[in-house]
């Protein structure tokens, strides 16, 4: 049977290839846009890679912490309700660009791309 596995970003780890090996060749997955192509993210990506935690999850975690810190500053508090209110009513400048949230609390600007596993690495399509 010739099947192409399609998944979400859970496969964006080196463990996937370590487990699948060559059987993982051609696997497709969705994942947010490549932050290496975002000018303001490049220096942070280099610093993260230097520390050895350089998968794509790290830069998105970095941006999430930036949003939280900026929202707490705008709220003037660490109170959860106040921080959430600040998050829902502001735009935050992060390493991934401007981030705002919709009425449900989802990020408005997040764009996904297709990636394919090739020779032990996933590459944008």
Secondary structure, DSSP 8 states (H G I E B T S, - for coil): -----EE-GGG-SHHHHHHHGGGGTT-EEEEE--GGGSGGGHHHHHHHHHTT--SHHHHHHHHHHHHHHHHHHHHTS--HHHHHHHHHT--EEETTEEE-B-TTS-BSS--EEEEEEETTEEEE-
